[in-house]
Amino acid sequence: MLVELGIQSVEILGDSMLVLKQIVGEYKCLSPSLAVYLVAARNLLTEFREATWEHIPGEENFATNELAQVATEIQMPKDCVQRIIKIRKKSLPSVLTSGMEIDVNSAAITEDDWRNPIMTYL
């Protein structure tokens, strides 16, 4: 929406430090199903002249939550403290079903991979 409006600068407020650090490249995204969203976010950021981000801790993220609700068209009553939303896993990430093409390289975990015993345990 911001790109369509011709906005040149964007400020990203996020309550997930992990996601913010993945976007700026400080952390790697190890989940292939989430990597497509990371690539889409990075590609989208190239559309702006300037992009800044700020981590908003969970207890202070009311505004962030409200913006996310607007984006997903989910409205919560003002007197609602908590709302349970059932989410089912989609077979394809929404960025792919919307017509966006993304190439993602991911490595499969093999039997001799040092992470395999941890994954099996978990």
Secondary structure as UniProt FT lines:
FT   TURN            2..6
FT   STRAND          9..14
FT   HELIX           17..23
FT   TURN            24..25
FT   HELIX           32..45
FT   TURN            46..47
FT   STRAND          50..55
FT   HELIX           58..60
FT   HELIX           62..72
FT   TURN            78..79
FT   HELIX           94..97
FT   TURN            98..99
FT   TURN            111..112
FT   TURN            114..115
FT   HELIX           116..121
//
